[in-house]
Amino acid sequence: VWPSSFLFSLSFLCTAVAMSRIDPVVSGSMRAHCVRFHPGDDLVPCLFEAAKQAISSGSGSSAFVLTCVGSLEEVTLRMASADRKNSNDNDDSTTNDIKTWKERFEITSLVGTLTGTSKHLHLSISDKNGNSFGGHLMSGRVFTTVELVLGTADGVVFERKQDPDTGYQELVVSKAEADDKT
């Protein structure tokens, strides 16, 4: 016999989940694609090229970062400081701060999605003292190595479209047409 408080909590949780606006889940067979970038490589163009090669080997148009380690000697991140509704009267900015560092960092995490023309990548890095921070990856230059494993999902398409709720270009996931290689 379950206590009534537990049953109420479970009922509330199920109702809350049922009321959320989850897009349909789209699945496809996953493939892993492994690559290394070298000292001096420009990280973002290399990521796009690796994604392009990975995508061309399957039947979808999407790639995602499974894992990434390495080091950078310069990095630019867009920080999570945007206020799209501009509710702060003391700050009239509605854009994110962009910061560039010219020092050596370890990559502690890189996650995100890529298409042939767009990216949404979050990078976490650690400095020589072990301090970690991160943001949206804008650019970076490889110091010693970047070891990347990308995933692709056959038959899955990633696109970015304007979302009226957020005001941003957001991910739209769909099933690829039989001969779709967008």
PyMOL commands that place a pseudoatom at each C-alpha (Angstrom):
pseudoatom trace, name=CA, resn=VAL, resi=1, chain=A, elem=C, hetatm=0, pos=[0.000, 0.000, 0.000]
pseudoatom trace, name=CA, resn=TRP, resi=2, chain=A, elem=C, hetatm=0, pos=[1.446, 3.342, -1.063]
pseudoatom trace, name=CA, resn=PRO, resi=3, chain=A, elem=C, hetatm=0, pos=[1.041, 6.399, 1.172]
pseudoatom trace, name=CA, resn=SER, resi=4, chain=A, elem=C, hetatm=0, pos=[-1.406, 8.950, -0.247]
pseudoatom trace, name=CA, resn=SER, resi=5, chain=A, elem=C, hetatm=0, pos=[1.298, 11.674, -0.244]
pseudoatom trace, name=CA, resn=PHE, resi=6, chain=A, elem=C, hetatm=0, pos=[3.468, 9.502, -2.506]
pseudoatom trace, name=CA, resn=LEU, resi=7, chain=A, elem=C, hetatm=0, pos=[0.590, 8.822, -4.878]
pseudoatom trace, name=CA, resn=PHE, resi=8, chain=A, elem=C, hetatm=0, pos=[-0.259, 12.541, -5.019]
pseudoatom trace, name=CA, resn=SER, resi=9, chain=A, elem=C, hetatm=0, pos=[3.404, 13.385, -5.773]
pseudoatom trace, name=CA, resn=LEU, resi=10, chain=A, elem=C, hetatm=0, pos=[3.551, 10.731, -8.474]
pseudoatom trace, name=CA, resn=SER, resi=11, chain=A, elem=C, hetatm=0, pos=[0.279, 11.973, -9.983]
pseudoatom trace, name=CA, resn=PHE, resi=12, chain=A, elem=C, hetatm=0, pos=[1.548, 15.573, -9.973]
pseudoatom trace, name=CA, resn=LEU, resi=13, chain=A, elem=C, hetatm=0, pos=[4.828, 14.538, -11.597]
pseudoatom trace, name=CA, resn=CYS, resi=14, chain=A, elem=C, hetatm=0, pos=[3.026, 12.602, -14.350]
pseudoatom trace, name=CA, resn=THR, resi=15, chain=A, elem=C, hetatm=0, pos=[0.692, 15.536, -14.993]
pseudoatom trace, name=CA, resn=ALA, resi=16, chain=A, elem=C, hetatm=0, pos=[3.635, 17.965, -15.182]
pseudoatom trace, name=CA, resn=VAL, resi=17, chain=A, elem=C, hetatm=0, pos=[5.440, 15.723, -17.666]
pseudoatom trace, name=CA, resn=ALA, resi=18, chain=A, elem=C, hetatm=0, pos=[2.302, 15.302, -19.773]
pseudoatom trace, name=CA, resn=MET, resi=19, chain=A, elem=C, hetatm=0, pos=[1.846, 19.099, -19.937]
pseudoatom trace, name=CA, resn=SER, resi=20, chain=A, elem=C, hetatm=0, pos=[5.400, 19.815, -21.178]
pseudoatom trace, name=CA, resn=ARG, resi=21, chain=A, elem=C, hetatm=0, pos=[5.960, 20.616, -24.843]
pseudoatom trace, name=CA, resn=ILE, resi=22, chain=A, elem=C, hetatm=0, pos=[8.420, 17.931, -25.853]
pseudoatom trace, name=CA, resn=ASP, resi=23, chain=A, elem=C, hetatm=0, pos=[9.026, 17.631, -29.588]
pseudoatom trace, name=CA, resn=PRO, resi=24, chain=A, elem=C, hetatm=0, pos=[8.741, 14.140, -31.076]
pseudoatom trace, name=CA, resn=VAL, resi=25, chain=A, elem=C, hetatm=0, pos=[11.846, 12.024, -30.517]
pseudoatom trace, name=CA, resn=VAL, resi=26, chain=A, elem=C, hetatm=0, pos=[13.651, 11.170, -33.763]
pseudoatom trace, name=CA, resn=SER, resi=27, chain=A, elem=C, hetatm=0, pos=[16.049, 8.221, -33.796]
pseudoatom trace, name=CA, resn=GLY, resi=28, chain=A, elem=C, hetatm=0, pos=[18.585, 6.732, -36.157]
pseudoatom trace, name=CA, resn=SER, resi=29, chain=A, elem=C, hetatm=0, pos=[21.474, 4.297, -36.090]
pseudoatom trace, name=CA, resn=MET, resi=30, chain=A, elem=C, hetatm=0, pos=[24.501, 5.985, -34.570]
pseudoatom trace, name=CA, resn=ARG, resi=31, chain=A, elem=C, hetatm=0, pos=[28.019, 6.003, -35.981]
pseudoatom trace, name=CA, resn=ALA, resi=32, chain=A, elem=C, hetatm=0, pos=[31.184, 7.251, -34.295]
pseudoatom trace, name=CA, resn=HIS, resi=33, chain=A, elem=C, hetatm=0, pos=[33.777, 9.259, -36.246]
pseudoatom trace, name=CA, resn=CYS, resi=34, chain=A, elem=C, hetatm=0, pos=[37.228, 9.824, -34.708]
pseudoatom trace, name=CA, resn=VAL, resi=35, chain=A, elem=C, hetatm=0, pos=[39.723, 12.521, -35.664]
pseudoatom trace, name=CA, resn=ARG, resi=36, chain=A, elem=C, hetatm=0, pos=[42.708, 14.402, -34.277]
pseudoatom trace, name=CA, resn=PHE, resi=37, chain=A, elem=C, hetatm=0, pos=[43.449, 18.100, -34.817]
pseudoatom trace, name=CA, resn=HIS, resi=38, chain=A, elem=C, hetatm=0, pos=[47.051, 19.357, -34.707]
pseudoatom trace, name=CA, resn=PRO, resi=39, chain=A, elem=C, hetatm=0, pos=[48.986, 22.274, -33.163]
pseudoatom trace, name=CA, resn=GLY, resi=40, chain=A, elem=C, hetatm=0, pos=[47.928, 25.604, -34.651]
pseudoatom trace, name=CA, resn=ASP, resi=41, chain=A, elem=C, hetatm=0, pos=[44.690, 24.259, -36.160]
pseudoatom trace, name=CA, resn=ASP, resi=42, chain=A, elem=C, hetatm=0, pos=[41.715, 26.614, -36.075]
pseudoatom trace, name=CA, resn=LEU, resi=43, chain=A, elem=C, hetatm=0, pos=[39.221, 24.665, -33.964]
pseudoatom trace, name=CA, resn=VAL, resi=44, chain=A, elem=C, hetatm=0, pos=[35.842, 25.739, -35.366]
pseudoatom trace, name=CA, resn=PRO, resi=45, chain=A, elem=C, hetatm=0, pos=[36.650, 25.298, -39.089]
pseudoatom trace, name=CA, resn=CYS, resi=46, chain=A, elem=C, hetatm=0, pos=[38.192, 21.909, -38.221]
pseudoatom trace, name=CA, resn=LEU, resi=47, chain=A, elem=C, hetatm=0, pos=[35.013, 20.935, -36.351]
pseudoatom trace, name=CA, resn=PHE, resi=48, chain=A, elem=C, hetatm=0, pos=[32.900, 21.925, -39.370]
pseudoatom trace, name=CA, resn=GLU, resi=49, chain=A, elem=C, hetatm=0, pos=[35.152, 19.971, -41.748]
pseudoatom trace, name=CA, resn=ALA, resi=50, chain=A, elem=C, hetatm=0, pos=[35.086, 16.884, -39.509]
pseudoatom trace, name=CA, resn=ALA, resi=51, chain=A, elem=C, hetatm=0, pos=[31.290, 17.165, -39.227]
pseudoatom trace, name=CA, resn=LYS, resi=52, chain=A, elem=C, hetatm=0, pos=[30.974, 17.549, -43.012]
pseudoatom trace, name=CA, resn=GLN, resi=53, chain=A, elem=C, hetatm=0, pos=[33.036, 14.401, -43.586]
pseudoatom trace, name=CA, resn=ALA, resi=54, chain=A, elem=C, hetatm=0, pos=[31.123, 12.477, -40.906]
pseudoatom trace, name=CA, resn=ILE, resi=55, chain=A, elem=C, hetatm=0, pos=[27.730, 13.577, -42.248]
pseudoatom trace, name=CA, resn=SER, resi=56, chain=A, elem=C, hetatm=0, pos=[28.677, 12.629, -45.825]
pseudoatom trace, name=CA, resn=SER, resi=57, chain=A, elem=C, hetatm=0, pos=[29.222, 9.019, -44.741]
pseudoatom trace, name=CA, resn=GLY, resi=58, chain=A, elem=C, hetatm=0, pos=[25.597, 8.504, -43.673]
pseudoatom trace, name=CA, resn=SER, resi=59, chain=A, elem=C, hetatm=0, pos=[22.003, 9.263, -44.543]
pseudoatom trace, name=CA, resn=GLY, resi=60, chain=A, elem=C, hetatm=0, pos=[21.346, 12.245, -42.274]
pseudoatom trace, name=CA, resn=SER, resi=61, chain=A, elem=C, hetatm=0, pos=[22.563, 15.804, -41.980]
pseudoatom trace, name=CA, resn=SER, resi=62, chain=A, elem=C, hetatm=0, pos=[23.488, 16.040, -38.340]
pseudoatom trace, name=CA, resn=ALA, resi=63, chain=A, elem=C, hetatm=0, pos=[26.502, 15.547, -36.137]
pseudoatom trace, name=CA, resn=PHE, resi=64, chain=A, elem=C, hetatm=0, pos=[27.047, 15.830, -32.407]
pseudoatom trace, name=CA, resn=VAL, resi=65, chain=A, elem=C, hetatm=0, pos=[30.075, 15.761, -30.139]
pseudoatom trace, name=CA, resn=LEU, resi=66, chain=A, elem=C, hetatm=0, pos=[30.425, 12.499, -28.220]
pseudoatom trace, name=CA, resn=THR, resi=67, chain=A, elem=C, hetatm=0, pos=[33.706, 13.386, -26.527]
pseudoatom trace, name=CA, resn=CYS, resi=68, chain=A, elem=C, hetatm=0, pos=[36.620, 15.752, -26.921]
pseudoatom trace, name=CA, resn=VAL, resi=69, chain=A, elem=C, hetatm=0, pos=[39.876, 16.292, -25.040]
pseudoatom trace, name=CA, resn=GLY, resi=70, chain=A, elem=C, hetatm=0, pos=[42.930, 18.349, -25.848]
pseudoatom trace, name=CA, resn=SER, resi=71, chain=A, elem=C, hetatm=0, pos=[44.480, 21.739, -25.308]
pseudoatom trace, name=CA, resn=LEU, resi=72, chain=A, elem=C, hetatm=0, pos=[44.077, 25.231, -26.706]
pseudoatom trace, name=CA, resn=GLU, resi=73, chain=A, elem=C, hetatm=0, pos=[46.408, 28.240, -26.754]
pseudoatom trace, name=CA, resn=GLU, resi=74, chain=A, elem=C, hetatm=0, pos=[43.725, 30.771, -27.593]
pseudoatom trace, name=CA, resn=VAL, resi=75, chain=A, elem=C, hetatm=0, pos=[39.969, 30.633, -27.149]
pseudoatom trace, name=CA, resn=THR, resi=76, chain=A, elem=C, hetatm=0, pos=[36.945, 32.888, -27.592]
pseudoatom trace, name=CA, resn=LEU, resi=77, chain=A, elem=C, hetatm=0, pos=[33.731, 32.128, -25.727]
pseudoatom trace, name=CA, resn=ARG, resi=78, chain=A, elem=C, hetatm=0, pos=[30.357, 33.801, -25.703]
pseudoatom trace, name=CA, resn=MET, resi=79, chain=A, elem=C, hetatm=0, pos=[29.278, 33.986, -22.099]
pseudoatom trace, name=CA, resn=ALA, resi=80, chain=A, elem=C, hetatm=0, pos=[25.758, 33.250, -20.873]
pseudoatom trace, name=CA, resn=SER, resi=81, chain=A, elem=C, hetatm=0, pos=[24.837, 36.816, -20.016]
pseudoatom trace, name=CA, resn=ALA, resi=82, chain=A, elem=C, hetatm=0, pos=[22.112, 37.674, -22.504]
pseudoatom trace, name=CA, resn=ASP, resi=83, chain=A, elem=C, hetatm=0, pos=[18.902, 39.249, -21.294]
pseudoatom trace, name=CA, resn=ARG, resi=84, chain=A, elem=C, hetatm=0, pos=[16.664, 39.097, -24.358]
pseudoatom trace, name=CA, resn=LYS, resi=85, chain=A, elem=C, hetatm=0, pos=[13.741, 40.775, -22.582]
pseudoatom trace, name=CA, resn=ASN, resi=86, chain=A, elem=C, hetatm=0, pos=[16.003, 43.534, -21.250]
pseudoatom trace, name=CA, resn=SER, resi=87, chain=A, elem=C, hetatm=0, pos=[14.377, 43.481, -17.823]
pseudoatom trace, name=CA, resn=ASN, resi=88, chain=A, elem=C, hetatm=0, pos=[17.383, 44.977, -16.031]
pseudoatom trace, name=CA, resn=ASP, resi=89, chain=A, elem=C, hetatm=0, pos=[16.985, 48.771, -16.004]
pseudoatom trace, name=CA, resn=ASN, resi=90, chain=A, elem=C, hetatm=0, pos=[20.682, 49.250, -15.175]
pseudoatom trace, name=CA, resn=ASP, resi=91, chain=A, elem=C, hetatm=0, pos=[21.886, 47.389, -18.265]
pseudoatom trace, name=CA, resn=ASP, resi=92, chain=A, elem=C, hetatm=0, pos=[20.552, 48.161, -21.726]
pseudoatom trace, name=CA, resn=SER, resi=93, chain=A, elem=C, hetatm=0, pos=[22.535, 45.348, -23.369]
pseudoatom trace, name=CA, resn=THR, resi=94, chain=A, elem=C, hetatm=0, pos=[20.679, 42.399, -24.861]
pseudoatom trace, name=CA, resn=THR, resi=95, chain=A, elem=C, hetatm=0, pos=[23.773, 40.620, -26.179]
pseudoatom trace, name=CA, resn=ASN, resi=96, chain=A, elem=C, hetatm=0, pos=[26.121, 38.108, -24.629]
pseudoatom trace, name=CA, resn=ASP, resi=97, chain=A, elem=C, hetatm=0, pos=[29.589, 39.140, -23.538]
pseudoatom trace, name=CA, resn=ILE, resi=98, chain=A, elem=C, hetatm=0, pos=[32.321, 37.682, -25.739]
pseudoatom trace, name=CA, resn=LYS, resi=99, chain=A, elem=C, hetatm=0, pos=[35.695, 37.024, -24.105]
pseudoatom trace, name=CA, resn=THR, resi=100, chain=A, elem=C, hetatm=0, pos=[39.010, 36.001, -25.648]
pseudoatom trace, name=CA, resn=TRP, resi=101, chain=A, elem=C, hetatm=0, pos=[41.946, 34.499, -23.785]
pseudoatom trace, name=CA, resn=LYS, resi=102, chain=A, elem=C, hetatm=0, pos=[45.458, 34.048, -25.194]
pseudoatom trace, name=CA, resn=GLU, resi=103, chain=A, elem=C, hetatm=0, pos=[46.826, 31.438, -22.821]
pseudoatom trace, name=CA, resn=ARG, resi=104, chain=A, elem=C, hetatm=0, pos=[46.982, 27.665, -22.577]
pseudoatom trace, name=CA, resn=PHE, resi=105, chain=A, elem=C, hetatm=0, pos=[43.913, 25.692, -21.510]
pseudoatom trace, name=CA, resn=GLU, resi=106, chain=A, elem=C, hetatm=0, pos=[42.909, 22.064, -21.164]
pseudoatom trace, name=CA, resn=ILE, resi=107, chain=A, elem=C, hetatm=0, pos=[39.605, 21.121, -22.778]
pseudoatom trace, name=CA, resn=THR, resi=108, chain=A, elem=C, hetatm=0, pos=[37.566, 19.505, -20.035]
pseudoatom trace, name=CA, resn=SER, resi=109, chain=A, elem=C, hetatm=0, pos=[34.371, 19.182, -22.084]
pseudoatom trace, name=CA, resn=LEU, resi=110, chain=A, elem=C, hetatm=0, pos=[32.990, 20.000, -25.505]
pseudoatom trace, name=CA, resn=VAL, resi=111, chain=A, elem=C, hetatm=0, pos=[29.346, 19.224, -26.235]
pseudoatom trace, name=CA, resn=GLY, resi=112, chain=A, elem=C, hetatm=0, pos=[26.903, 20.258, -28.884]
pseudoatom trace, name=CA, resn=THR, resi=113, chain=A, elem=C, hetatm=0, pos=[25.361, 19.839, -32.306]
pseudoatom trace, name=CA, resn=LEU, resi=114, chain=A, elem=C, hetatm=0, pos=[26.557, 20.646, -35.821]
pseudoatom trace, name=CA, resn=THR, resi=115, chain=A, elem=C, hetatm=0, pos=[25.049, 20.823, -39.278]
pseudoatom trace, name=CA, resn=GLY, resi=116, chain=A, elem=C, hetatm=0, pos=[26.851, 21.749, -42.454]
pseudoatom trace, name=CA, resn=THR, resi=117, chain=A, elem=C, hetatm=0, pos=[26.156, 25.431, -41.779]
pseudoatom trace, name=CA, resn=SER, resi=118, chain=A, elem=C, hetatm=0, pos=[25.445, 25.888, -38.066]
pseudoatom trace, name=CA, resn=LYS, resi=119, chain=A, elem=C, hetatm=0, pos=[26.745, 24.948, -34.657]
pseudoatom trace, name=CA, resn=HIS, resi=120, chain=A, elem=C, hetatm=0, pos=[25.674, 25.059, -31.046]
pseudoatom trace, name=CA, resn=LEU, resi=121, chain=A, elem=C, hetatm=0, pos=[28.747, 24.111, -29.034]
pseudoatom trace, name=CA, resn=HIS, resi=122, chain=A, elem=C, hetatm=0, pos=[29.516, 24.583, -25.357]
pseudoatom trace, name=CA, resn=LEU, resi=123, chain=A, elem=C, hetatm=0, pos=[33.146, 24.387, -24.268]
pseudoatom trace, name=CA, resn=SER, resi=124, chain=A, elem=C, hetatm=0, pos=[34.484, 23.961, -20.747]
pseudoatom trace, name=CA, resn=ILE, resi=125, chain=A, elem=C, hetatm=0, pos=[38.178, 24.670, -20.213]
pseudoatom trace, name=CA, resn=SER, resi=126, chain=A, elem=C, hetatm=0, pos=[40.622, 24.645, -17.318]
pseudoatom trace, name=CA, resn=ASP, resi=127, chain=A, elem=C, hetatm=0, pos=[43.548, 27.027, -16.810]
pseudoatom trace, name=CA, resn=LYS, resi=128, chain=A, elem=C, hetatm=0, pos=[47.012, 26.292, -15.329]
pseudoatom trace, name=CA, resn=ASN, resi=129, chain=A, elem=C, hetatm=0, pos=[45.616, 26.674, -11.796]
pseudoatom trace, name=CA, resn=GLY, resi=130, chain=A, elem=C, hetatm=0, pos=[42.747, 24.278, -12.372]
pseudoatom trace, name=CA, resn=ASN, resi=131, chain=A, elem=C, hetatm=0, pos=[40.104, 27.009, -12.569]
pseudoatom trace, name=CA, resn=SER, resi=132, chain=A, elem=C, hetatm=0, pos=[37.341, 25.953, -14.931]
pseudoatom trace, name=CA, resn=PHE, resi=133, chain=A, elem=C, hetatm=0, pos=[34.842, 27.994, -16.897]
pseudoatom trace, name=CA, resn=GLY, resi=134, chain=A, elem=C, hetatm=0, pos=[32.972, 27.758, -20.139]
pseudoatom trace, name=CA, resn=GLY, resi=135, chain=A, elem=C, hetatm=0, pos=[30.531, 29.169, -22.627]
pseudoatom trace, name=CA, resn=HIS, resi=136, chain=A, elem=C, hetatm=0, pos=[29.486, 29.026, -26.269]
pseudoatom trace, name=CA, resn=LEU, resi=137, chain=A, elem=C, hetatm=0, pos=[32.507, 28.193, -28.430]
pseudoatom trace, name=CA, resn=MET, resi=138, chain=A, elem=C, hetatm=0, pos=[33.219, 30.991, -30.900]
pseudoatom trace, name=CA, resn=SER, resi=139, chain=A, elem=C, hetatm=0, pos=[36.831, 30.158, -31.862]
pseudoatom trace, name=CA, resn=GLY, resi=140, chain=A, elem=C, hetatm=0, pos=[39.955, 28.468, -30.636]
pseudoatom trace, name=CA, resn=ARG, resi=141, chain=A, elem=C, hetatm=0, pos=[43.463, 27.515, -31.690]
pseudoatom trace, name=CA, resn=VAL, resi=142, chain=A, elem=C, hetatm=0, pos=[44.869, 24.068, -30.887]
pseudoatom trace, name=CA, resn=PHE, resi=143, chain=A, elem=C, hetatm=0, pos=[47.973, 24.020, -28.651]
pseudoatom trace, name=CA, resn=THR, resi=144, chain=A, elem=C, hetatm=0, pos=[49.130, 20.374, -28.671]
pseudoatom trace, name=CA, resn=THR, resi=145, chain=A, elem=C, hetatm=0, pos=[46.202, 18.248, -29.804]
pseudoatom trace, name=CA, resn=VAL, resi=146, chain=A, elem=C, hetatm=0, pos=[42.449, 17.919, -29.956]
pseudoatom trace, name=CA, resn=GLU, resi=147, chain=A, elem=C, hetatm=0, pos=[41.085, 14.367, -29.946]
pseudoatom trace, name=CA, resn=LEU, resi=148, chain=A, elem=C, hetatm=0, pos=[37.494, 14.394, -31.112]
pseudoatom trace, name=CA, resn=VAL, resi=149, chain=A, elem=C, hetatm=0, pos=[34.814, 11.746, -31.457]
pseudoatom trace, name=CA, resn=LEU, resi=150, chain=A, elem=C, hetatm=0, pos=[31.760, 12.907, -33.406]
pseudoatom trace, name=CA, resn=GLY, resi=151, chain=A, elem=C, hetatm=0, pos=[28.529, 10.995, -33.670]
pseudoatom trace, name=CA, resn=THR, resi=152, chain=A, elem=C, hetatm=0, pos=[26.036, 10.949, -36.499]
pseudoatom trace, name=CA, resn=ALA, resi=153, chain=A, elem=C, hetatm=0, pos=[22.551, 9.482, -36.567]
pseudoatom trace, name=CA, resn=ASP, resi=154, chain=A, elem=C, hetatm=0, pos=[21.464, 8.013, -39.877]
pseudoatom trace, name=CA, resn=GLY, resi=155, chain=A, elem=C, hetatm=0, pos=[18.187, 9.432, -41.098]
pseudoatom trace, name=CA, resn=VAL, resi=156, chain=A, elem=C, hetatm=0, pos=[18.189, 12.340, -38.631]
pseudoatom trace, name=CA, resn=VAL, resi=157, chain=A, elem=C, hetatm=0, pos=[18.250, 15.989, -39.747]
pseudoatom trace, name=CA, resn=PHE, resi=158, chain=A, elem=C, hetatm=0, pos=[19.240, 18.946, -37.549]
pseudoatom trace, name=CA, resn=GLU, resi=159, chain=A, elem=C, hetatm=0, pos=[18.101, 22.415, -38.610]
pseudoatom trace, name=CA, resn=ARG, resi=160, chain=A, elem=C, hetatm=0, pos=[18.005, 25.767, -36.843]
pseudoatom trace, name=CA, resn=LYS, resi=161, chain=A, elem=C, hetatm=0, pos=[14.830, 27.838, -37.030]
pseudoatom trace, name=CA, resn=GLN, resi=162, chain=A, elem=C, hetatm=0, pos=[13.660, 31.002, -35.319]
pseudoatom trace, name=CA, resn=ASP, resi=163, chain=A, elem=C, hetatm=0, pos=[11.731, 30.130, -32.159]
pseudoatom trace, name=CA, resn=PRO, resi=164, chain=A, elem=C, hetatm=0, pos=[9.110, 32.763, -31.234]
pseudoatom trace, name=CA, resn=ASP, resi=165, chain=A, elem=C, hetatm=0, pos=[9.185, 31.666, -27.578]
pseudoatom trace, name=CA, resn=THR, resi=166, chain=A, elem=C, hetatm=0, pos=[12.934, 32.223, -27.108]
pseudoatom trace, name=CA, resn=GLY, resi=167, chain=A, elem=C, hetatm=0, pos=[13.745, 34.719, -29.848]
pseudoatom trace, name=CA, resn=TYR, resi=168, chain=A, elem=C, hetatm=0, pos=[16.700, 32.556, -30.941]
pseudoatom trace, name=CA, resn=GLN, resi=169, chain=A, elem=C, hetatm=0, pos=[17.535, 30.128, -33.733]
pseudoatom trace, name=CA, resn=GLU, resi=170, chain=A, elem=C, hetatm=0, pos=[16.747, 26.812, -32.015]
pseudoatom trace, name=CA, resn=LEU, resi=171, chain=A, elem=C, hetatm=0, pos=[17.272, 23.185, -32.968]
pseudoatom trace, name=CA, resn=VAL, resi=172, chain=A, elem=C, hetatm=0, pos=[14.573, 21.438, -34.991]
pseudoatom trace, name=CA, resn=VAL, resi=173, chain=A, elem=C, hetatm=0, pos=[15.055, 17.682, -35.366]
pseudoatom trace, name=CA, resn=SER, resi=174, chain=A, elem=C, hetatm=0, pos=[13.335, 15.722, -38.131]
pseudoatom trace, name=CA, resn=LYS, resi=175, chain=A, elem=C, hetatm=0, pos=[13.501, 12.475, -40.034]
pseudoatom trace, name=CA, resn=ALA, resi=176, chain=A, elem=C, hetatm=0, pos=[15.406, 12.651, -43.325]
pseudoatom trace, name=CA, resn=GLU, resi=177, chain=A, elem=C, hetatm=0, pos=[13.568, 12.033, -46.575]
pseudoatom trace, name=CA, resn=ALA, resi=178, chain=A, elem=C, hetatm=0, pos=[14.639, 8.811, -48.301]
pseudoatom trace, name=CA, resn=ASP, resi=179, chain=A, elem=C, hetatm=0, pos=[17.133, 10.656, -50.538]
pseudoatom trace, name=CA, resn=ASP, resi=180, chain=A, elem=C, hetatm=0, pos=[17.646, 13.769, -48.331]
pseudoatom trace, name=CA, resn=LYS, resi=181, chain=A, elem=C, hetatm=0, pos=[21.284, 14.875, -47.857]
pseudoatom trace, name=CA, resn=THR, resi=182, chain=A, elem=C, hetatm=0, pos=[20.701, 18.523, -46.840]
for i in range(1, 182): cmd.bond("trace and resi %d" % i, "trace and resi %d" % (i + 1))
show_as sticks, trace
zoom trace
